[in-house]
Amino acid sequence: MSELWSVARVAKFLDVSKKRVYQLIQQGRLESLKLSPRNTRITRESVERFIAEAKRRQHDELGLDYLPPRRDQPRG
């Protein structure tokens, strides 16, 4: 079973507002479990997955797959 984090803990961990965490849940980008009408928990794994996806997306958008030629190689 995955560790469950409160909305406040996730917000602090991601350095965003609690409102933003609820938006991410609504968008399906974070997995949550509603324990009661006023008690929502987010799986730690979904937070880790969200971070990994954000890193991958940023990597792709910035074109970081491109590697320029090394300067120490002689040119032909």
N, CA, C and O atoms as a Maestro MAE file, in Angstrom:
{
 s_m_m2io_version
 :::
 2.0.0
}

f_m_ct {
 s_m_title
 :::
 protein
 m_atom[304] {
  # First column is atom index #
  i_m_mmod_type
  r_m_x_coord
  r_m_y_coord
  r_m_z_coord
  i_m_residue_number
  s_m_chain_name
  s_m_pdb_residue_name
  s_m_pdb_atom_name
  i_m_atomic_number
  :::
  1 25 0.839 -1.188 0.000 1 A "MET " " N  " 7
  2 3 0.000 0.000 0.000 1 A "MET " " CA " 6
  3 2 0.878 1.242 0.000 1 A "MET " " C  " 6
  4 15 1.859 1.330 0.739 1 A "MET " " O  " 8
  5 25 0.518 2.170 -0.816 2 A "SER " " N  " 7
  6 3 1.273 3.404 -0.935 2 A "SER " " CA " 6
  7 2 1.019 4.321 0.258 2 A "SER " " C  " 6
  8 15 -0.058 4.312 0.854 2 A "SER " " O  " 8
  9 25 2.012 5.090 0.582 3 A "GLU " " N  " 7
  10 3 1.885 6.096 1.634 3 A "GLU " " CA " 6
  11 2 0.886 7.162 1.183 3 A "GLU " " C  " 6
  12 15 0.896 7.562 0.019 3 A "GLU " " O  " 8
  13 25 0.034 7.618 2.079 4 A "LEU " " N  " 7
  14 3 -0.964 8.633 1.757 4 A "LEU " " CA " 6
  15 2 -0.566 9.965 2.373 4 A "LEU " " C  " 6
  16 15 -0.238 10.037 3.558 4 A "LEU " " O  " 8
  17 25 -0.597 11.021 1.565 5 A "TRP " " N  " 7
  18 3 -0.230 12.364 2.015 5 A "TRP " " CA " 6
  19 2 -1.452 13.255 2.002 5 A "TRP " " C  " 6
  20 15 -2.345 13.089 1.171 5 A "TRP " " O  " 8
  21 25 -1.490 14.201 2.924 6 A "SER " " N  " 7
  22 3 -2.574 15.189 2.956 6 A "SER " " CA " 6
  23 2 -2.370 16.203 1.835 6 A "SER " " C  " 6
  24 15 -1.274 16.336 1.291 6 A "SER " " O  " 8
  25 25 -3.427 16.905 1.505 7 A "VAL " " N  " 7
  26 3 -3.347 17.952 0.481 7 A "VAL " " CA " 6
  27 2 -2.328 19.008 0.910 7 A "VAL " " C  " 6
  28 15 -1.543 19.486 0.091 7 A "VAL " " O  " 8
  29 25 -2.343 19.369 2.188 8 A "ALA " " N  " 7
  30 3 -1.401 20.384 2.690 8 A "ALA " " CA " 6
  31 2 0.049 19.913 2.540 8 A "ALA " " C  " 6
  32 15 0.923 20.700 2.176 8 A "ALA " " O  " 8
  33 25 0.301 18.646 2.819 9 A "ARG " " N  " 7
  34 3 1.667 18.116 2.697 9 A "ARG " " CA " 6
  35 2 2.130 18.118 1.243 9 A "ARG " " C  " 6
  36 15 3.271 18.474 0.949 9 A "ARG " " O  " 8
  37 25 1.245 17.723 0.344 10 A "VAL " " N  " 7
  38 3 1.596 17.727 -1.082 10 A "VAL " " CA " 6
  39 2 1.846 19.158 -1.553 10 A "VAL " " C  " 6
  40 15 2.798 19.418 -2.289 10 A "VAL " " O  " 8
  41 25 0.993 20.078 -1.131 11 A "ALA " " N  " 7
  42 3 1.163 21.487 -1.519 11 A "ALA " " CA " 6
  43 2 2.515 22.012 -1.048 11 A "ALA " " C  " 6
  44 15 3.217 22.692 -1.796 11 A "ALA " " O  " 8
  45 25 2.874 21.698 0.183 12 A "LYS " " N  " 7
  46 3 4.162 22.146 0.715 12 A "LYS " " CA " 6
  47 2 5.315 21.487 -0.034 12 A "LYS " " C  " 6
  48 15 6.301 22.144 -0.368 12 A "LYS " " O  " 8
  49 25 5.188 20.184 -0.297 13 A "PHE " " N  " 7
  50 3 6.235 19.439 -0.993 13 A "PHE " " CA " 6
  51 2 6.475 19.987 -2.398 13 A "PHE " " C  " 6
  52 15 7.621 20.111 -2.833 13 A "PHE " " O  " 8
  53 25 5.378 20.318 -3.117 14 A "LEU " " N  " 7
  54 3 5.491 20.829 -4.487 14 A "LEU " " CA " 6
  55 2 5.651 22.341 -4.541 14 A "LEU " " C  " 6
  56 15 5.867 22.905 -5.614 14 A "LEU " " O  " 8
  57 25 5.547 23.004 -3.385 15 A "ASP " " N  " 7
  58 3 5.623 24.464 -3.284 15 A "ASP " " CA " 6
  59 2 4.546 25.132 -4.144 15 A "ASP " " C  " 6
  60 15 4.815 26.049 -4.919 15 A "ASP " " O  " 8
  61 25 3.318 24.636 -3.976 16 A "VAL " " N  " 7
  62 3 2.148 25.197 -4.655 16 A "VAL " " CA " 6
  63 2 1.037 25.370 -3.621 16 A "VAL " " C  " 6
  64 15 1.178 24.948 -2.473 16 A "VAL " " O  " 8
  65 25 -0.047 25.980 -4.026 17 A "SER " " N  " 7
  66 3 -1.174 26.168 -3.117 17 A "SER " " CA " 6
  67 2 -2.002 24.882 -3.016 17 A "SER " " C  " 6
  68 15 -1.913 24.001 -3.872 17 A "SER " " O  " 8
  69 25 -2.804 24.795 -1.958 18 A "LYS " " N  " 7
  70 3 -3.710 23.655 -1.819 18 A "LYS " " CA " 6
  71 2 -4.727 23.661 -2.967 18 A "LYS " " C  " 6
  72 15 -5.134 22.602 -3.444 18 A "LYS " " O  " 8
  73 25 -5.129 24.843 -3.401 19 A "LYS " " N  " 7
  74 3 -6.063 24.951 -4.522 19 A "LYS " " CA " 6
  75 2 -5.471 24.296 -5.773 19 A "LYS " " C  " 6
  76 15 -6.175 23.606 -6.511 19 A "LYS " " O  " 8
  77 25 -4.173 24.517 -6.006 20 A "ARG " " N  " 7
  78 3 -3.509 23.923 -7.169 20 A "ARG " " CA " 6
  79 2 -3.476 22.398 -7.053 20 A "ARG " " C  " 6
  80 15 -3.632 21.701 -8.056 20 A "ARG " " O  " 8
  81 25 -3.274 21.876 -5.846 21 A "VAL " " N  " 7
  82 3 -3.276 20.419 -5.640 21 A "VAL " " CA " 6
  83 2 -4.647 19.862 -6.001 21 A "VAL " " C  " 6
  84 15 -4.741 18.839 -6.680 21 A "VAL " " O  " 8
  85 25 -5.719 20.530 -5.551 22 A "TYR " " N  " 7
  86 3 -7.069 20.073 -5.896 22 A "TYR " " CA " 6
  87 2 -7.303 20.133 -7.411 22 A "TYR " " C  " 6
  88 15 -7.990 19.275 -7.965 22 A "TYR " " O  " 8
  89 25 -6.736 21.141 -8.081 23 A "GLN " " N  " 7
  90 3 -6.858 21.224 -9.542 23 A "GLN " " CA " 6
  91 2 -6.155 20.040 -10.204 23 A "GLN " " C  " 6
  92 15 -6.683 19.451 -11.147 23 A "GLN " " O  " 8
  93 25 -4.975 19.694 -9.716 24 A "LEU " " N  " 7
  94 3 -4.223 18.558 -10.264 24 A "LEU " " CA " 6
  95 2 -4.975 17.247 -10.052 24 A "LEU " " C  " 6
  96 15 -4.929 16.355 -10.899 24 A "LEU " " O  " 8
  97 25 -5.665 17.132 -8.918 25 A "ILE " " N  " 7
  98 3 -6.486 15.947 -8.663 25 A "ILE " " CA " 6
  99 2 -7.638 15.908 -9.666 25 A "ILE " " C  " 6
  100 15 -7.915 14.872 -10.270 25 A "ILE " " O  " 8
  101 25 -8.298 17.045 -9.832 26 A "GLN " " N  " 7
  102 3 -9.442 17.113 -10.750 26 A "GLN " " CA " 6
  103 2 -9.019 16.814 -12.190 26 A "GLN " " C  " 6
  104 15 -9.782 16.212 -12.946 26 A "GLN " " O  " 8
  105 25 -7.821 17.226 -12.571 27 A "GLN " " N  " 7
  106 3 -7.304 16.974 -13.916 27 A "GLN " " CA " 6
  107 2 -6.827 15.535 -14.092 27 A "GLN " " C  " 6
  108 15 -6.500 15.119 -15.203 27 A "GLN " " O  " 8
  109 25 -6.788 14.781 -13.006 28 A "GLY " " N  " 7
  110 3 -6.338 13.395 -13.078 28 A "GLY " " CA " 6
  111 2 -4.835 13.242 -13.054 28 A "GLY " " C  " 6
  112 15 -4.321 12.161 -13.342 28 A "GLY " " O  " 8
  113 25 -4.126 14.289 -12.721 29 A "ARG " " N  " 7
  114 3 -2.665 14.241 -12.707 29 A "ARG " " CA " 6
  115 2 -2.112 13.745 -11.370 29 A "ARG " " C  " 6
  116 15 -0.947 13.359 -11.279 29 A "ARG " " O  " 8
  117 25 -2.961 13.757 -10.327 30 A "LEU " " N  " 7
  118 3 -2.610 13.179 -9.035 30 A "LEU " " CA " 6
  119 2 -3.722 12.222 -8.622 30 A "LEU " " C  " 6
  120 15 -4.904 12.535 -8.769 30 A "LEU " " O  " 8
  121 25 -3.342 11.055 -8.104 31 A "GLU " " N  " 7
  122 3 -4.318 10.087 -7.602 31 A "GLU " " CA " 6
  123 2 -4.675 10.447 -6.171 31 A "GLU " " C  " 6
  124 15 -3.801 10.754 -5.360 31 A "GLU " " O  " 8
  125 25 -5.960 10.407 -5.869 32 A "SER " " N  " 7
  126 3 -6.374 10.740 -4.512 32 A "SER " " CA " 6
  127 2 -7.400 9.748 -4.006 32 A "SER " " C  " 6
  128 15 -7.993 8.981 -4.764 32 A "SER " " O  " 8
  129 25 -7.585 9.789 -2.721 33 A "LEU " " N  " 7
  130 3 -8.563 8.963 -2.038 33 A "LEU " " CA " 6
  131 2 -9.353 9.884 -1.124 33 A "LEU " " C  " 6
  132 15 -8.783 10.547 -0.258 33 A "LEU " " O  " 8
  133 25 -10.659 9.923 -1.316 34 A "LYS " " N  " 7
  134 3 -11.520 10.779 -0.502 34 A "LYS " " CA " 6
  135 2 -11.993 9.965 0.694 34 A "LYS " " C  " 6
  136 15 -12.842 9.084 0.552 34 A "LYS " " O  " 8
  137 25 -11.451 10.253 1.867 35 A "LEU " " N  " 7
  138 3 -11.792 9.516 3.074 35 A "LEU " " CA " 6
  139 2 -13.101 9.994 3.681 35 A "LEU " " C  " 6
  140 15 -13.808 9.225 4.333 35 A "LEU " " O  " 8
  141 25 -13.419 11.255 3.467 36 A "SER " " N  " 7
  142 3 -14.675 11.853 3.923 36 A "SER " " CA " 6
  143 2 -14.853 13.131 3.110 36 A "SER " " C  " 6
  144 15 -13.955 13.504 2.355 36 A "SER " " O  " 8
  145 25 -15.990 13.811 3.245 37 A "PRO " " N  " 7
  146 3 -16.194 15.031 2.451 37 A "PRO " " CA " 6
  147 2 -15.102 16.089 2.657 37 A "PRO " " C  " 6
  148 15 -14.866 16.911 1.770 37 A "PRO " " O  " 8
  149 25 -14.443 16.076 3.804 38 A "ARG " " N  " 7
  150 3 -13.424 17.094 4.083 38 A "ARG " " CA " 6
  151 2 -12.036 16.495 4.306 38 A "ARG " " C  " 6
  152 15 -11.164 17.142 4.887 38 A "ARG " " O  " 8
  153 25 -11.834 15.273 3.849 39 A "ASN " " N  " 7
  154 3 -10.569 14.597 4.110 39 A "ASN " " CA " 6
  155 2 -10.110 13.849 2.860 39 A "ASN " " C  " 6
  156 15 -10.599 12.760 2.559 39 A "ASN " " O  " 8
  157 25 -9.171 14.447 2.143 40 A "THR " " N  " 7
  158 3 -8.635 13.871 0.908 40 A "THR " " CA " 6
  159 2 -7.171 13.533 1.116 40 A "THR " " C  " 6
  160 15 -6.429 14.307 1.721 40 A "THR " " O  " 8
  161 25 -6.755 12.385 0.618 41 A "ARG " " N  " 7
  162 3 -5.354 11.971 0.677 41 A "ARG " " CA " 6
  163 2 -4.864 11.667 -0.734 41 A "ARG " " C  " 6
  164 15 -5.620 11.209 -1.590 41 A "ARG " " O  " 8
  165 25 -3.582 11.932 -0.951 42 A "ILE " " N  " 7
  166 3 -2.948 11.718 -2.252 42 A "ILE " " CA " 6
  167 2 -1.867 10.662 -2.077 42 A "ILE " " C  " 6
  168 15 -1.122 10.689 -1.097 42 A "ILE " " O  " 8
  169 25 -1.780 9.736 -3.018 43 A "THR " " N  " 7
  170 3 -0.744 8.710 -2.909 43 A "THR " " CA " 6
  171 2 0.627 9.314 -3.205 43 A "THR " " C  " 6
  172 15 0.786 10.142 -4.102 43 A "THR " " O  " 8
  173 25 1.595 8.879 -2.434 44 A "ARG " " N  " 7
  174 3 2.965 9.354 -2.627 44 A "ARG " " CA " 6
  175 2 3.463 8.982 -4.024 44 A "ARG " " C  " 6
  176 15 4.166 9.756 -4.675 44 A "ARG " " O  " 8
  177 25 3.085 7.783 -4.470 45 A "GLU " " N  " 7
  178 3 3.510 7.325 -5.795 45 A "GLU " " CA " 6
  179 2 3.006 8.260 -6.892 45 A "GLU " " C  " 6
  180 15 3.721 8.515 -7.861 45 A "GLU " " O  " 8
  181 25 1.781 8.774 -6.751 46 A "SER " " N  " 7
  182 3 1.254 9.667 -7.787 46 A "SER " " CA " 6
  183 2 1.996 11.005 -7.775 46 A "SER " " C  " 6
  184 15 2.151 11.634 -8.822 46 A "SER " " O  " 8
  185 25 2.455 11.443 -6.599 47 A "VAL " " N  " 7
  186 3 3.258 12.671 -6.530 47 A "VAL " " CA " 6
  187 2 4.589 12.448 -7.234 47 A "VAL " " C  " 6
  188 15 5.041 13.297 -8.002 47 A "VAL " " O  " 8
  189 25 5.215 11.305 -6.971 48 A "GLU " " N  " 7
  190 3 6.484 10.984 -7.628 48 A "GLU " " CA " 6
  191 2 6.303 10.862 -9.136 48 A "GLU " " C  " 6
  192 15 7.148 11.326 -9.901 48 A "GLU " " O  " 8
  193 25 5.204 10.239 -9.568 49 A "ARG " " N  " 7
  194 3 4.909 10.095 -10.996 49 A "ARG " " CA " 6
  195 2 4.671 11.464 -11.635 49 A "ARG " " C  " 6
  196 15 5.131 11.720 -12.748 49 A "ARG " " O  " 8
  197 25 3.956 12.339 -10.934 50 A "PHE " " N  " 7
  198 3 3.698 13.688 -11.431 50 A "PHE " " CA " 6
  199 2 5.013 14.436 -11.657 50 A "PHE " " C  " 6
  200 15 5.183 15.106 -12.675 50 A "PHE " " O  " 8
  201 25 5.934 14.320 -10.711 51 A "ILE " " N  " 7
  202 3 7.232 14.994 -10.841 51 A "ILE " " CA " 6
  203 2 8.016 14.422 -12.015 51 A "ILE " " C  " 6
  204 15 8.606 15.174 -12.791 51 A "ILE " " O  " 8
  205 25 8.029 13.101 -12.153 52 A "ALA " " N  " 7
  206 3 8.749 12.464 -13.263 52 A "ALA " " CA " 6
  207 2 8.171 12.889 -14.611 52 A "ALA " " C  " 6
  208 15 8.919 13.149 -15.554 52 A "ALA " " O  " 8
  209 25 6.838 12.960 -14.704 53 A "GLU " " N  " 7
  210 3 6.201 13.391 -15.953 53 A "GLU " " CA " 6
  211 2 6.516 14.848 -16.254 53 A "GLU " " C  " 6
  212 15 6.743 15.211 -17.408 53 A "GLU " " O  " 8
  213 25 6.530 15.679 -15.227 54 A "ALA " " N  " 7
  214 3 6.848 17.091 -15.424 54 A "ALA " " CA " 6
  215 2 8.284 17.263 -15.907 54 A "ALA " " C  " 6
  216 15 8.553 18.078 -16.790 54 A "ALA " " O  " 8
  217 25 9.208 16.491 -15.325 55 A "LYS " " N  " 7
  218 3 10.609 16.542 -15.766 55 A "LYS " " CA " 6
  219 2 10.738 16.096 -17.218 55 A "LYS " " C  " 6
  220 15 11.436 16.728 -18.011 55 A "LYS " " O  " 8
  221 25 10.053 14.994 -17.562 56 A "ARG " " N  " 7
  222 3 10.123 14.477 -18.934 56 A "ARG " " CA " 6
  223 2 9.533 15.472 -19.923 56 A "ARG " " C  " 6
  224 15 10.098 15.702 -20.992 56 A "ARG " " O  " 8
  225 25 8.393 16.063 -19.565 57 A "ARG " " N  " 7
  226 3 7.741 17.031 -20.442 57 A "ARG " " CA " 6
  227 2 8.637 18.262 -20.641 57 A "ARG " " C  " 6
  228 15 8.779 18.759 -21.759 57 A "ARG " " O  " 8
  229 25 9.234 18.745 -19.552 58 A "GLN " " N  " 7
  230 3 10.124 19.898 -19.653 58 A "GLN " " CA " 6
  231 2 11.345 19.555 -20.504 58 A "GLN " " C  " 6
  232 15 11.798 20.365 -21.313 58 A "GLN " " O  " 8
  233 25 11.862 18.366 -20.314 59 A "HIS " " N  " 7
  234 3 13.016 17.897 -21.082 59 A "HIS " " CA " 6
  235 2 12.684 17.891 -22.572 59 A "HIS " " C  " 6
  236 15 13.473 18.362 -23.391 59 A "HIS " " O  " 8
  237 25 11.511 17.356 -22.919 60 A "ASP " " N  " 7
  238 3 11.090 17.283 -24.320 60 A "ASP " " CA " 6
  239 2 10.835 18.669 -24.898 60 A "ASP " " C  " 6
  240 15 11.235 18.952 -26.028 60 A "ASP " " O  " 8
  241 25 10.171 19.540 -24.131 61 A "GLU " " N  " 7
  242 3 9.836 20.883 -24.625 61 A "GLU " " CA " 6
  243 2 11.079 21.726 -24.852 61 A "GLU " " C  " 6
  244 15 11.099 22.566 -25.750 61 A "GLU " " O  " 8
  245 25 12.115 21.513 -24.051 62 A "LEU " " N  " 7
  246 3 13.340 22.288 -24.190 62 A "LEU " " CA " 6
  247 2 14.308 21.678 -25.191 62 A "LEU " " C  " 6
  248 15 15.361 22.250 -25.473 62 A "LEU " " O  " 8
  249 25 13.950 20.521 -25.725 63 A "GLY " " N  " 7
  250 3 14.811 19.878 -26.717 63 A "GLY " " CA " 6
  251 2 16.137 19.441 -26.148 63 A "GLY " " C  " 6
  252 15 17.170 19.596 -26.799 63 A "GLY " " O  " 8
  253 25 16.130 18.901 -24.952 64 A "LEU " " N  " 7
  254 3 17.376 18.532 -24.294 64 A "LEU " " CA " 6
  255 2 17.948 17.214 -24.797 64 A "LEU " " C  " 6
  256 15 18.982 16.768 -24.298 64 A "LEU " " O  " 8
  257 25 17.300 16.579 -25.775 65 A "ASP " " N  " 7
  258 3 17.839 15.354 -26.353 65 A "ASP " " CA " 6
  259 2 18.975 15.655 -27.329 65 A "ASP " " C  " 6
  260 15 19.776 14.776 -27.648 65 A "ASP " " O  " 8
  261 25 19.041 16.884 -27.796 66 A "TYR " " N  " 7
  262 3 20.063 17.278 -28.755 66 A "TYR " " CA " 6
  263 2 21.409 17.413 -28.049 66 A "TYR " " C  " 6
  264 15 21.520 18.102 -27.035 66 A "TYR " " O  " 8
  265 25 22.421 16.755 -28.588 67 A "LEU " " N  " 7
  266 3 23.773 16.870 -28.047 67 A "LEU " " CA " 6
  267 2 24.663 17.483 -29.123 67 A "LEU " " C  " 6
  268 15 24.851 16.876 -30.177 67 A "LEU " " O  " 8
  269 25 25.208 18.662 -28.883 68 A "PRO " " N  " 7
  270 3 26.088 19.274 -29.885 68 A "PRO " " CA " 6
  271 2 27.371 18.460 -30.014 68 A "PRO " " C  " 6
  272 15 27.720 17.711 -29.101 68 A "PRO " " O  " 8
  273 25 28.079 18.596 -31.142 69 A "PRO " " N  " 7
  274 3 29.334 17.849 -31.317 69 A "PRO " " CA " 6
  275 2 30.335 18.251 -30.244 69 A "PRO " " C  " 6
  276 15 30.403 19.408 -29.830 69 A "PRO " " O  " 8
  277 25 31.109 17.266 -29.806 70 A "ARG " " N  " 7
  278 3 32.134 17.559 -28.794 70 A "ARG " " CA " 6
  279 2 33.249 18.379 -29.427 70 A "ARG " " C  " 6
  280 15 33.628 18.147 -30.575 70 A "ARG " " O  " 8
  281 25 33.755 19.311 -28.691 71 A "ARG " " N  " 7
  282 3 34.795 20.213 -29.216 71 A "ARG " " CA " 6
  283 2 36.178 19.581 -29.223 71 A "ARG " " C  " 6
  284 15 37.058 20.039 -29.952 71 A "ARG " " O  " 8
  285 25 36.389 18.529 -28.421 72 A "ASP " " N  " 7
  286 3 37.722 17.924 -28.365 72 A "ASP " " CA " 6
  287 2 37.961 16.932 -29.485 72 A "ASP " " C  " 6
  288 15 39.060 16.388 -29.596 72 A "ASP " " O  " 8
  289 25 36.957 16.679 -30.321 73 A "GLN " " N  " 7
  290 3 37.134 15.776 -31.448 73 A "GLN " " CA " 6
  291 2 37.623 16.555 -32.656 73 A "GLN " " C  " 6
  292 15 37.116 17.640 -32.939 73 A "GLN " " O  " 8
  293 25 38.606 16.014 -33.375 74 A "PRO " " N  " 7
  294 3 39.082 16.719 -34.577 74 A "PRO " " CA " 6
  295 2 38.026 16.727 -35.665 74 A "PRO " " C  " 6
  296 15 37.292 15.757 -35.854 74 A "PRO " " O  " 8
  297 25 37.965 17.828 -36.364 75 A "ARG " " N  " 7
  298 3 36.995 17.953 -37.446 75 A "ARG " " CA " 6
  299 2 37.611 17.421 -38.730 75 A "ARG " " C  " 6
  300 15 38.792 17.637 -39.001 75 A "ARG " " O  " 8
  301 25 36.801 16.723 -39.518 76 A "GLY " " N  " 7
  302 3 37.303 16.090 -40.735 76 A "GLY " " CA " 6
  303 2 37.111 16.929 -41.872 76 A "GLY " " C  " 6
  304 15 37.477 16.552 -42.985 76 A "GLY " " O  " 8
  :::
 }
 m_bond[303] {
  # First column is bond index #
  i_m_from
  i_m_to
  i_m_order
  :::
  1 1 2 1
  2 2 3 1
  3 3 4 2
  4 3 5 1
  5 5 6 1
  6 6 7 1
  7 7 8 2
  8 7 9 1
  9 9 10 1
  10 10 11 1
  11 11 12 2
  12 11 13 1
  13 13 14 1
  14 14 15 1
  15 15 16 2
  16 15 17 1
  17 17 18 1
  18 18 19 1
  19 19 20 2
  20 19 21 1
  21 21 22 1
  22 22 23 1
  23 23 24 2
  24 23 25 1
  25 25 26 1
  26 26 27 1
  27 27 28 2
  28 27 29 1
  29 29 30 1
  30 30 31 1
  31 31 32 2
  32 31 33 1
  33 33 34 1
  34 34 35 1
  35 35 36 2
  36 35 37 1
  37 37 38 1
  38 38 39 1
  39 39 40 2
  40 39 41 1
  41 41 42 1
  42 42 43 1
  43 43 44 2
  44 43 45 1
  45 45 46 1
  46 46 47 1
  47 47 48 2
  48 47 49 1
  49 49 50 1
  50 50 51 1
  51 51 52 2
  52 51 53 1
  53 53 54 1
  54 54 55 1
  55 55 56 2
  56 55 57 1
  57 57 58 1
  58 58 59 1
  59 59 60 2
  60 59 61 1
  61 61 62 1
  62 62 63 1
  63 63 64 2
  64 63 65 1
  65 65 66 1
  66 66 67 1
  67 67 68 2
  68 67 69 1
  69 69 70 1
  70 70 71 1
  71 71 72 2
  72 71 73 1
  73 73 74 1
  74 74 75 1
  75 75 76 2
  76 75 77 1
  77 77 78 1
  78 78 79 1
  79 79 80 2
  80 79 81 1
  81 81 82 1
  82 82 83 1
  83 83 84 2
  84 83 85 1
  85 85 86 1
  86 86 87 1
  87 87 88 2
  88 87 89 1
  89 89 90 1
  90 90 91 1
  91 91 92 2
  92 91 93 1
  93 93 94 1
  94 94 95 1
  95 95 96 2
  96 95 97 1
  97 97 98 1
  98 98 99 1
  99 99 100 2
  100 99 101 1
  101 101 102 1
  102 102 103 1
  103 103 104 2
  104 103 105 1
  105 105 106 1
  106 106 107 1
  107 107 108 2
  108 107 109 1
  109 109 110 1
  110 110 111 1
  111 111 112 2
  112 111 113 1
  113 113 114 1
  114 114 115 1
  115 115 116 2
  116 115 117 1
  117 117 118 1
  118 118 119 1
  119 119 120 2
  120 119 121 1
  121 121 122 1
  122 122 123 1
  123 123 124 2
  124 123 125 1
  125 125 126 1
  126 126 127 1
  127 127 128 2
  128 127 129 1
  129 129 130 1
  130 130 131 1
  131 131 132 2
  132 131 133 1
  133 133 134 1
  134 134 135 1
  135 135 136 2
  136 135 137 1
  137 137 138 1
  138 138 139 1
  139 139 140 2
  140 139 141 1
  141 141 142 1
  142 142 143 1
  143 143 144 2
  144 143 145 1
  145 145 146 1
  146 146 147 1
  147 147 148 2
  148 147 149 1
  149 149 150 1
  150 150 151 1
  151 151 152 2
  152 151 153 1
  153 153 154 1
  154 154 155 1
  155 155 156 2
  156 155 157 1
  157 157 158 1
  158 158 159 1
  159 159 160 2
  160 159 161 1
  161 161 162 1
  162 162 163 1
  163 163 164 2
  164 163 165 1
  165 165 166 1
  166 166 167 1
  167 167 168 2
  168 167 169 1
  169 169 170 1
  170 170 171 1
  171 171 172 2
  172 171 173 1
  173 173 174 1
  174 174 175 1
  175 175 176 2
  176 175 177 1
  177 177 178 1
  178 178 179 1
  179 179 180 2
  180 179 181 1
  181 181 182 1
  182 182 183 1
  183 183 184 2
  184 183 185 1
  185 185 186 1
  186 186 187 1
  187 187 188 2
  188 187 189 1
  189 189 190 1
  190 190 191 1
  191 191 192 2
  192 191 193 1
  193 193 194 1
  194 194 195 1
  195 195 196 2
  196 195 197 1
  197 197 198 1
  198 198 199 1
  199 199 200 2
  200 199 201 1
  201 201 202 1
  202 202 203 1
  203 203 204 2
  204 203 205 1
  205 205 206 1
  206 206 207 1
  207 207 208 2
  208 207 209 1
  209 209 210 1
  210 210 211 1
  211 211 212 2
  212 211 213 1
  213 213 214 1
  214 214 215 1
  215 215 216 2
  216 215 217 1
  217 217 218 1
  218 218 219 1
  219 219 220 2
  220 219 221 1
  221 221 222 1
  222 222 223 1
  223 223 224 2
  224 223 225 1
  225 225 226 1
  226 226 227 1
  227 227 228 2
  228 227 229 1
  229 229 230 1
  230 230 231 1
  231 231 232 2
  232 231 233 1
  233 233 234 1
  234 234 235 1
  235 235 236 2
  236 235 237 1
  237 237 238 1
  238 238 239 1
  239 239 240 2
  240 239 241 1
  241 241 242 1
  242 242 243 1
  243 243 244 2
  244 243 245 1
  245 245 246 1
  246 246 247 1
  247 247 248 2
  248 247 249 1
  249 249 250 1
  250 250 251 1
  251 251 252 2
  252 251 253 1
  253 253 254 1
  254 254 255 1
  255 255 256 2
  256 255 257 1
  257 257 258 1
  258 258 259 1
  259 259 260 2
  260 259 261 1
  261 261 262 1
  262 262 263 1
  263 263 264 2
  264 263 265 1
  265 265 266 1
  266 266 267 1
  267 267 268 2
  268 267 269 1
  269 269 270 1
  270 270 271 1
  271 271 272 2
  272 271 273 1
  273 273 274 1
  274 274 275 1
  275 275 276 2
  276 275 277 1
  277 277 278 1
  278 278 279 1
  279 279 280 2
  280 279 281 1
  281 281 282 1
  282 282 283 1
  283 283 284 2
  284 283 285 1
  285 285 286 1
  286 286 287 1
  287 287 288 2
  288 287 289 1
  289 289 290 1
  290 290 291 1
  291 291 292 2
  292 291 293 1
  293 293 294 1
  294 294 295 1
  295 295 296 2
  296 295 297 1
  297 297 298 1
  298 298 299 1
  299 299 300 2
  300 299 301 1
  301 301 302 1
  302 302 303 1
  303 303 304 2
  :::
 }
}
